[in-house]
């Protein structure tokens, strides 16, 4: 059973170019020649080709495959376990990305289209949720963190819509050149913060304070917006303290 490169490529459903490249890098090199002095592939190369395709389908690179096939002491059992861990991690990342897209589509369906900059900001907000969770776990119990961070889909979309509304609010007020201490800004800010889940509101009473909650997003938000948010919240906090007869 002998096959020229063209016949072999047709039989295994690949291209001559691929086979030439495999030969060039020493991955699949035909050892036999026919009467016309042409290199030919035999049963051994058929088996090796399909082993290569199998390992490629599992995500190994050609260099890794070459090493595995050349080393007789290579433990495929160990490599399977390692590769399984890599693929499971990759699948988890894909699922997280798909979940992020689902949440953003829900927000857009609820609020209308979003410009590219805002879309990226909101998606980064979702992507950083796990980082937020890690930070919170340094200061709060796991039970408290579980109440703060969105767990089910209903909690997620509620928080996503709130983030969208907060972002739109600050963009609009800055565009209209309103001051952070203007009655309109303070009234809307009070209403919006009243919509924040009680579990998240509880953070403001901790040593972290409101400013700590914004640190994660400082690199993502425009500098002008960061300053405006900080000033508006500070004014709100001062007003609340004065109303309660507390010292600022």
N, C-alpha and C positions, 0 to 999 in steps of 0.2 A: 504494500500500500504506500505509494509515493505520490506527492502532489507538488507541482510547481507553485511558485508564489502566487500566481494568478488564480490557479485552481483552488489552492488552499484558502485564499482570501474569500472566494466565492462560497466555498463550503461552510466556513465558520462565520460567514456574514460580517466580514470586516473589509478593510481596504488594503491594497498593496502598500500604500504609503504608511499605514499603521504597522504593518509587518516589517517594512524596511526600518522604521524607527526602532521597533523592538529589537531588531538585529543590531542596529547601530549602538544601542546602549547596553547590549549584551544580555538582554532579558530573555529573548527567544531566538536562538541562533540555530538554523538547520545545519546538521552535521553531515548529512549525506548528499551525494551528487548522483545524477542519472548518467546515462551513456553519452549525453550531449554536454556533459560537464556543468550542468545547471544544478544549483542548490535545490534540494527537494525536502519537503516536510513529510515526516512519517508519523506512525501512531504515537510515538513519544511526544512529538511536538503538539499533536492534537490535544492530548491530555494536559500538557503544560499550558497551552493557550487558554483552555477553559478554566484551569486553576487561576491563571492570571486574571481573567474576567471576573471570576468569583470574588477574589480578593479586592479587585477594583470596586466591585459593587458594594463592598462593605466599607469602603472609604479609604483604603490604604493607597499611598502614592506608589508610583512605579518603582522608585528607588527602594522603598520599604519592601515591596513585593520581591524585588530582585534579591534583596538581602535574605528574606525569609526562605526563598526557594533554593538559595545557594548554601545556606547553613543547615547541615543535617541535625545539629543539636538544637535548632530553633524550636521553642515550645509554642505550638499553635494554641494550646489550651490557655496559656497565660495571655497570649495576644488576643484571643477571643474575648477574654474577660476585660482586658484593657479597652478593646475596641467597643465592647458593649457599653462601657461606662461613657466613652466619648460620644457614641450615638445617642444614648439616653440624654446626655447633657444637651446635645444638639437638638434633639426632639423637644426638650423642655424650652429651649430658646425659641424654636419655631412656634410652639404653642403660646408662649408669651407674646410673640409678635402678632400672631393671629388674634389673640385676645385684645391686644392694644388696638388693632385695626377695627375690631368689632365695636369696641367702646367709642372710638372716634366717629365711626359711621353713625352710631346711635346719637351722639352729640350733634352731628351735622343734620341728621333727620329732625332732631328736636328744635334746633336753633337756626338752621339755615347754613349756607356755605361759610367756610372759614378760609381766610387768606393763608398763604403758605407759612408766614412767620408765626402766626398764632397756632396753626396746626402743629408745627414742629415743637413749639413751646408746650402745648398741651400733651403731646405724645411723650416728650421728655419728662413731664410731670408724672405720667404713668410709669415710665421706665424707671424712674428714680424711687418709686414706692418702696422697693426692697431696701434701698440704701437708707431711706427714712426709717424703715422698720428697724434696721440695725442700729441707727443712732438712738432711736427711742428706747430700745431694749437696754441701752447703757444707763438709762435714767428711770425707767419704769418697769413694773412687773410685766410678765408675759401676758397676764390676764388684762392688764390695762392697755397694753399695746394692741392686743387682739380687739379691744373695743374701739380703739382710735383708728386703726388702719382698716380700709374697706375690705370686707371678706367676700360677701355674696354680690351677685350682679346688681341687685337693687341698690346696695350701698355704693357700689362703684359708680354707677351712672348718676346717682345723686351728687356725689362728690365731683364727678367730671363736669356736670352741668353747672355746679356752683363755681368751679374754677373758671369755666368759660364765662360765666356772668361777671365774676370779679375782674377778669382780664378785660372784658369789654368795658366795664364801668371805669376802670382806671385809664384806659386808652381814651375814652370819650371825654372824661373830665380834663385830662391833660390837653387834648386837642382843643377843647373849649377855653383853655387857659384859666380854669377855675383854681382857686387857692385850696390847699389842703384843709384849711380851717373854715371854709365857706359853709354856710348852713346846708346848702344843697348836697355838698360832698359828705358832710357829717351825717346827714339824715339818711342818705342812700347807703353809706357805709354801715351805719347802725342796723339798717334793715337787712343788709346782706350778711353781716356777721351773726345776726339772729338766726339765720338759716343754717349756720354751721352746726353740725351735730354736737350735742352736749359733751360727748367724749373728747372731741377735739378742743372745745372751748376750755375744758379743764386744763389744757396745757398752759394757758395764759396765767393760771394760778400757780404754776410750778416755778422752780428756779430757772427753767429754760427761758421763760418769757416769750412774748410774741415775736421779738426780733430773732430768736433762735429758730423759729419755725420758717423764717424767710431765708435763712442762710443757704440752704440747699439750692435755692433758685436764683441767688444773686448773679451767678455767672450766666444765667439764661435770659434774665430780664434786662431791658435797656436801663442804663444807669439812671436816667431821668425818672423812670417809673419806680425804680427801687427807692429813690429819695422821696418821691411823692407819697408812696405807700407808707414809708416809715414815718413821715411827718403827719400824715392823715391819721394813722393809728395812734401816734403819740398824743395828738390833740384829743382824739376820742377818749383815750385813757385818762388824760388830765381832766376832761369834762366829767367823766364818770366819778373820778375821785372827789372832785369838788361837790358834785351832787350828793355824794354819800358822806360828805364832811370829813373825808380822809385827807391826810397830808400827802402831797405829790412828791 
